[in-house]
Amino acid sequence: MKPVWIVDDDQSIRWVLEKALARVAIPAQSFASAADALEALRDTLPSVLLTDVRMPGQDGLSLLHRIKQDHPDLPVIVMTAFTDLNSTVAAFQKGAFDYLPKPFDVNAAVALVQRAAQTSPRESLDEDLSTEPPSAGRIMVQSSSPAMQEVFRAIGRLAASSVTVLITGESGTGKELIARALHEHSTRASGPFVALNAAAIPKDLLEAELFGHERGAFTGATQQRRGRFEEARNGTLFLDEIGDMPFELQTRLLRVLAEGSFYRVGGSQAIHADVRIVAATHQPLEQRVAEGRFREDLFHRLNVIRLRLPPLRERKEDIPALVQLFMQNSANDLGVPVRRVAPDAMRMLGAFDYPGNIRQLENFCQWLTVMSSSQVVEAKDLPPEVLAETEGEADSGTPEPQSEDAGIQPDGTARSESWLDMLAQEAQARLLRNEPAVMATLTRDFERALLETALGYSRGRRMEAAQRLGIGRNTLTRKCAELGLNETEDR
């Protein structure tokens, strides 16, 4: 078997994957940059290539594009710690076999490599290589949740299709955001995205809203009006809360989906419906079908591809990043500095169950931006709902032990935590995410911070930096080479 190639600037990731593949007798070869891998490709080909996305120099998506131009049958797995929707879709559009978000389960990574090695070239996602990734102004969705990563993969695979999609999930989970992402990453992205909430429009008006009406079709119809189906021509029509649509209108919608055309209210001329339908509901449609409240044939028309959005309580690993995003957005909207959330407050936000899901968390962040009297949001500043839910746990818990100097600054003033506390919190977060090689990655980050700080203090003079750190100059030089700090001047 040809070796598997691993392209990643992180030495610890290369090491972990090499060892894991060796355990199942798969040879591996590693490269620290895309340039090194491309150079090696001139002489030989691997069985599978894994590449990181964000690397110094040429990034992983550029490497993928180049490989697919020269070697379209080579399976490429894209991996990255920056788990955002745009990167996922771009990877699939450029021909990736699959997408592996960091931190990953080592056994799952090995299984994916084995599947890639055994898959015929026709089964790899070798689609339109000329498609460019979405611009920075388009929708960006980020998540490290496995459930959301499956949604991202589905959006990537659906990018070149206009198939009907049904999005399910509790209220506040971001169904419209995902519907917009489906549109923005589709071949209809240049067309309109039109949304209609079936539960928010009175029954008597909903038909005209959907299909439009002719002049004189009913009392008050003084002029012709286009409906949402016409407004969404060549684009996407998002039908939110489809489970609340009146039964008689379900029949008309079914006819449009079956025949591809419709009539305005009071009209006699058929109009072609050139739209992609994305529907969403928080209702259990199968149950409503069983109760006779939703047409079974319409359900099957809509349920071609189903995407389930998990509630926030099932993806709590995303809460810190969402809090940071929402606090930034709230500060921008109000024209005030961004509030920073203290670790104890972040832990309490992470412990809350969020019956209102992401929308409720966003509301909390807006509340904190307005109501917090300090730039640092402490636990006592949190909304009453969070304090009420976590108060009992906080009262029954025992305080964590503190080191003697944990609350003292160099000038003798008090501080909320020491760097050791923050290191412990970072280690705990990585362990909870099942991140591989936590010891190696934290040690690497620690050494990089020390070396960069010492070299900055000594203005690049390595001898002085080594003396300050209490290590030999050769040791410092070797560490700089390992960490990619060789560009620092030696004066």
C-alpha positions in Angstrom: 0.0 0.0 0.0 1.2 3.5 -0.8 1.8 5.7 2.2 -0.7 8.2 3.5 0.6 11.8 3.4 -0.1 14.2 6.2 0.4 17.9 5.5 0.2 20.0 8.7 2.5 22.7 10.2 1.7 21.3 13.7 4.2 18.7 14.6 2.1 17.2 17.3 -0.8 16.5 14.9 1.6 14.9 12.4 3.0 12.7 15.2 -0.4 11.6 16.5 -1.7 10.6 13.0 1.5 8.8 12.1 1.3 6.7 15.3 -2.4 6.0 14.9 -1.9 4.9 11.3 1.1 2.8 12.2 -1.1 0.8 14.7 -3.2 -0.4 11.8 -0.2 -1.0 9.5 -0.7 2.0 7.3 2.5 3.7 6.3 2.6 7.5 6.6 4.8 10.3 5.4 4.5 13.9 6.9 5.1 17.3 5.4 5.2 20.6 7.3 4.0 22.7 4.4 2.0 22.6 1.1 5.2 23.5 -0.8 7.0 20.4 0.5 4.1 18.1 -0.5 3.8 19.6 -4.0 7.5 19.1 -4.5 7.2 15.4 -3.5 4.2 14.9 -5.8 6.5 15.4 -8.8 8.0 12.0 -8.1 5.3 9.8 -6.5 1.6 9.8 -5.3 0.2 8.8 -1.9 -2.8 6.6 -1.4 -4.6 9.3 0.5 -3.5 12.9 1.4 -4.6 14.7 4.6 -4.1 18.4 4.7 -4.6 21.2 7.2 -6.4 24.3 6.0 -4.6 27.1 7.7 -0.8 26.9 7.3 2.0 29.4 6.7 2.5 30.0 3.0 0.1 28.1 0.8 -3.0 27.1 2.6 -4.7 23.7 2.4 -7.6 24.7 0.1 -5.1 26.0 -2.4 -3.2 22.8 -2.1 -6.4 20.8 -2.7 -7.2 22.9 -5.8 -3.8 22.3 -7.2 -3.9 18.5 -6.5 -7.3 18.2 -8.1 -6.1 19.9 -11.2 -3.1 17.6 -11.6 -4.3 14.4 -9.9 -8.1 14.4 -9.8 -8.4 10.8 -8.6 -6.3 11.3 -5.5 -8.5 11.3 -2.3 -7.9 14.4 -0.2 -9.2 14.8 3.3 -9.2 18.3 4.6 -8.8 18.9 8.4 -8.8 22.1 10.4 -9.4 23.5 13.9 -11.3 26.4 12.4 -14.6 24.6 11.9 -16.6 27.1 9.9 -19.2 26.5 7.2 -17.4 28.4 4.4 -14.3 26.2 4.8 -16.4 23.1 4.8 -18.3 24.0 1.7 -15.2 25.3 -0.1 -13.4 22.0 0.6 -16.2 20.0 -1.0 -16.6 22.3 -3.9 -12.9 21.9 -4.7 -13.1 18.1 -4.6 -12.4 17.0 -1.1 -13.2 13.4 -0.3 -14.3 14.5 3.2 -13.8 17.0 5.9 -12.2 16.3 9.3 -12.7 19.0 12.0 -10.2 19.3 14.8 -10.2 18.1 17.5 -10.9 14.7 16.0 -11.3 11.2 17.4 -8.2 9.4 16.3 -10.0 6.1 15.6 -12.6 8.0 13.5 -9.7 9.7 11.6 -8.1 6.3 10.8 -11.4 4.9 9.7 -11.9 7.8 7.4 -8.5 7.3 5.9 -9.2 3.6 5.3 -12.5 4.4 3.6 -10.8 6.9 1.4 -8.1 4.4 0.4 -10.7 1.8 -0.6 -13.1 4.2 -2.4 -13.0 4.3 -6.2 -12.1 7.6 -7.7 -15.6 8.1 -9.1 -17.0 8.3 -5.6 -14.8 11.2 -4.4 -16.5 14.5 -4.4 -14.7 15.8 -7.5 -17.2 18.6 -8.5 -16.7 22.0 -10.1 -13.1 22.9 -9.5 -13.5 26.4 -10.9 -16.0 27.3 -8.1 -14.4 29.9 -5.8 -15.1 29.8 -2.0 -17.7 32.3 -0.8 -16.5 35.8 -0.2 -15.8 37.1 3.3 -19.1 39.1 3.2 -21.2 36.0 2.9 -22.7 33.9 5.7 -20.2 32.5 8.2 -21.4 29.7 10.6 -18.9 28.2 13.0 -19.2 25.2 15.3 -17.1 22.5 16.8 -20.1 20.3 17.6 -20.1 17.0 15.7 -23.8 17.3 15.0 -23.3 20.7 13.4 -20.4 19.4 11.4 -22.7 16.9 9.9 -25.0 19.8 8.9 -22.0 21.6 7.4 -21.1 18.5 5.4 -24.6 18.2 4.1 -24.6 21.8 2.9 -21.3 21.1 1.1 -22.7 18.1 -0.6 -25.9 20.0 -1.6 -24.0 22.9 -3.0 -24.5 21.9 -6.6 -28.1 20.6 -6.2 -31.5 22.3 -6.1 -33.1 19.4 -4.2 -35.8 20.3 -1.6 -34.5 20.4 2.0 -36.5 20.1 5.3 -34.8 21.7 8.3 -36.1 20.5 11.7 -35.2 21.7 15.2 -36.4 23.6 18.2 -37.3 27.2 18.0 -34.2 29.4 18.2 -31.7 26.9 16.8 -31.0 29.0 13.7 -33.1 27.3 11.0 -33.3 30.4 8.9 -29.6 30.9 9.2 -28.9 27.4 7.8 -31.5 28.0 5.1 -29.7 31.2 4.0 -26.4 29.2 4.1 -27.9 26.6 1.8 -28.9 29.4 -0.6 -25.6 31.3 -0.4 -23.6 28.1 -1.1 -25.8 26.9 -4.0 -25.8 27.5 -7.7 -28.8 29.9 -7.1 -26.8 32.2 -4.9 -27.0 35.1 -7.4 -30.8 34.9 -7.2 -33.1 36.1 -4.4 -33.6 34.5 -1.0 -37.3 35.0 0.0 -38.6 33.9 3.4 -42.2 33.4 4.5 -43.3 32.4 8.0 -46.5 30.3 7.6 -47.4 30.8 11.3 -47.1 34.6 11.2 -49.5 35.4 8.4 -53.3 35.1 8.9 -54.9 32.2 7.1 -57.0 34.4 4.8 -53.9 36.2 3.5 -51.4 33.4 3.3 -52.6 32.1 -0.1 -52.2 35.5 -1.7 -48.8 36.0 0.0 -47.6 32.7 -1.5 -49.0 32.9 -5.0 -49.9 36.5 -5.6 -53.3 37.8 -6.9 -54.8 39.4 -9.9 -56.5 42.8 -9.8 -60.1 42.4 -8.6 -59.5 38.9 -7.3 -61.1 39.8 -4.0 -62.3 42.9 -2.1 -59.4 45.3 -1.7 -57.3 43.8 -4.6 -57.0 47.0 -6.5 -53.9 45.9 -8.5 -52.0 42.9 -9.5 -49.5 41.6 -7.0 -46.7 39.0 -7.3 -46.5 36.4 -4.6 -43.4 34.9 -2.9 -43.1 32.2 -5.5 -42.6 34.8 -8.2 -40.4 37.0 -6.0 -38.1 34.0 -5.4 -37.7 33.1 -9.1 -34.2 31.7 -9.9 -33.5 31.7 -6.2 -34.7 30.0 -2.9 -38.0 30.2 -1.2 -37.8 29.5 2.5 -41.0 28.3 4.1 -40.6 28.6 7.8 -42.9 26.9 10.3 -44.4 24.8 7.5 -46.0 22.6 10.1 -48.5 25.4 10.9 -49.6 25.9 7.3 -53.4 25.5 6.9 -54.5 22.1 5.5 -56.2 23.5 2.5 -53.1 25.5 1.5 -51.0 22.4 1.8 -53.0 21.0 -1.1 -52.1 24.0 -3.3 -48.4 23.8 -2.3 -48.3 20.1 -3.1 -49.7 20.8 -6.6 -47.0 23.4 -7.2 -44.2 21.0 -6.1 -45.7 18.2 -8.2 -46.4 20.2 -11.4 -43.8 23.0 -11.1 -46.4 25.7 -11.8 -49.1 27.7 -10.0 -51.9 30.3 -10.6 -52.3 33.6 -8.9 -55.4 34.0 -6.9 -58.1 34.9 -9.4 -55.8 34.1 -12.3 -56.1 31.8 -15.3 -52.6 31.7 -16.6 -50.1 29.1 -15.2 -46.8 30.5 -14.0 -43.7 28.5 -13.9 -42.2 28.1 -10.4 -38.4 28.2 -10.9 -37.5 28.1 -7.2 -35.7 25.9 -4.8 -37.8 25.0 -1.7 -36.3 24.9 1.7 -38.8 24.3 4.5 -38.4 24.4 8.3 -40.4 23.4 11.3 -40.2 22.9 15.0 -43.3 20.6 14.8 -43.0 16.8 14.7 -44.4 16.4 11.2 -44.7 12.6 11.4 -47.0 13.1 14.4 -49.0 15.8 12.7 -49.4 13.4 9.7 -50.7 10.7 12.0 -53.2 13.2 13.5 -54.4 14.2 10.1 -53.2 17.7 10.5 -50.5 17.6 7.8 -50.8 15.9 4.3 -48.7 12.8 4.1 -48.0 13.2 0.4 -46.7 16.8 1.1 -44.6 15.6 3.9 -42.8 13.1 1.6 -42.4 15.9 -1.1 -40.7 18.1 1.5 -38.7 15.4 3.3 -36.2 14.7 0.5 -33.2 15.8 2.5 -33.6 16.4 6.2 -31.3 18.5 8.3 -31.8 18.3 12.1 -30.3 21.2 14.0 -29.4 20.3 17.6 -30.5 22.4 20.5 -27.9 24.5 22.2 -27.9 22.2 25.2 -26.5 19.5 22.9 -23.7 21.7 21.6 -22.4 23.5 24.7 -18.9 23.4 23.4 -19.9 26.2 21.0 -21.1 28.5 23.8 -17.8 30.4 24.4 -17.4 31.2 20.7 -21.0 32.2 20.4 -20.8 34.5 23.4 -17.7 36.2 21.9 -19.5 36.7 18.6 -22.7 38.0 20.1 -20.9 40.3 22.5 -18.9 41.7 19.6 -22.1 42.2 17.5 -24.0 43.8 20.4 -21.1 46.2 21.1 -21.0 47.1 17.4 -24.7 47.8 17.3 -24.6 50.0 20.4 -21.3 51.7 19.5 -19.6 50.7 22.8 -16.5 48.8 23.7 -16.8 45.0 23.7 -17.4 43.5 27.2 -15.2 40.6 28.3 -16.8 37.7 30.1 -14.8 36.4 33.1 -14.1 32.7 33.3 -16.5 32.1 36.2 -19.3 33.9 34.3 -18.6 31.9 31.2 -18.8 28.6 33.2 -22.3 29.7 34.5 -23.4 30.6 30.9 -22.2 27.2 29.8 -24.2 25.4 32.6 -27.5 27.0 31.6 -29.9 24.8 29.5 -31.2 27.5 27.1 -34.8 26.6 26.4 -34.8 29.4 23.9 -31.6 28.1 22.3 -29.2 30.3 20.4 -31.7 33.2 20.2 -31.8 33.2 24.0 -28.0 33.3 24.3 -27.9 36.2 21.9 -30.5 38.0 24.0 -28.4 37.4 27.1 -25.4 39.0 25.4 -27.4 42.0 24.4 -28.6 42.3 27.9 -25.1 42.1 29.3 -23.8 44.7 26.9 -26.5 47.2 28.0 -26.7 46.4 31.7 -23.2 45.5 32.8 -21.5 48.4 34.6 -18.0 47.1 34.0 -15.9 46.1 31.0 -15.5 42.7 32.6 -18.7 40.7 33.1 -18.6 38.8 36.4 -20.9 36.1 37.5 -22.9 38.5 39.6 -23.7 40.5 36.4 -25.4 37.6 34.6 -29.1 37.8 33.7 -31.6 36.7 36.5 -32.5 33.5 34.6 -28.9 32.2 34.6 -28.4 33.2 38.3 -31.6 31.5 39.3 -30.8 28.2 37.6 -27.2 28.0 38.8 -27.7 29.5 42.3 -28.4 26.2 44.0 -25.3 24.6 42.5 -23.1 27.5 43.4 -24.4 27.5 47.0 -23.8 23.8 47.5 -20.4 23.7 45.9 -17.1 24.1 47.6 -14.6 26.8 46.6 -11.7 25.7 44.4 -8.3 25.8 46.1 -6.2 28.9 45.2 -2.5 29.2 45.2 -1.2 31.7 47.7 -0.2 34.2 45.0 -3.3 33.7 42.8 -4.9 37.0 43.7 -1.8 39.3 43.7 -0.5 41.4 40.9 3.2 42.3 40.7 2.3 45.7 42.1 0.6 44.2 45.1 -3.0 44.8 43.9 -5.6 42.1 43.8 -6.5 40.2 40.6 -9.2 37.7 39.8 -7.0 34.7 38.8 -3.4 33.7 38.1 -1.9 32.5 34.8 -1.9 29.0 36.3 -5.6 29.2 36.8 -6.0 30.2 33.1 -3.7 27.4 32.0 -5.8 24.9 34.0 -9.0 26.2 32.4 -7.4 25.9 28.9 -6.3 22.4 29.6 -9.7 21.4 30.9 -11.4 22.9 27.8 -9.1 20.9 25.5 -9.7 17.7 27.4 -13.5 18.2 27.3 -13.2 18.6 23.5 -11.3 15.3 23.3 -8.4 17.2 21.6 -5.6 14.8 20.7 -2.1 15.3 22.3 -3.1 17.9 24.8 0.3 17.7 26.6 2.2 18.1 23.3 0.1 21.0 22.0 0.1 23.0 25.3 3.8 22.4 25.8 4.4 23.7 22.2 2.2 26.8 22.9 4.0 27.4 26.2 7.5 27.3 24.7 6.5 29.4 21.7 5.1 32.1 24.1 8.3 32.1 26.2 10.6 32.2 23.2 8.7 34.9 21.4 8.5 37.1 24.5 12.2 36.6 25.3 13.3 37.4 21.8 11.0 40.4 21.6 12.5 41.7 24.9 16.0 41.2 23.7 15.1 42.6 20.2 16.1 39.4 18.5 19.4 38.9 20.2 19.4 35.1 20.9 22.3 35.0 23.3 20.7 37.5 25.6 17.3 35.8 25.2 18.9 32.4 26.1 20.6 33.9 29.2 17.3 35.5 30.3 15.5 32.2 30.0 18.3 30.2 31.7 18.9 27.9 28.7 21.8 27.4 26.3 22.0 29.3 23.1 22.0 26.0 21.1 18.9 24.9 22.9 17.2 28.2 22.0 18.3 27.8 18.4 16.9 24.3 18.2 13.6 25.3 19.7 13.2 28.2 17.3 13.7 25.8 14.4 11.1 23.4 15.8 8.6 26.1 16.3 9.2 27.9 13.0 10.8 31.0 14.6 13.9 31.0 12.4 12.9 34.3 10.8 13.8 36.1 14.0 17.0 38.1 13.5 20.1 37.1 15.5 21.8 40.3 16.4 
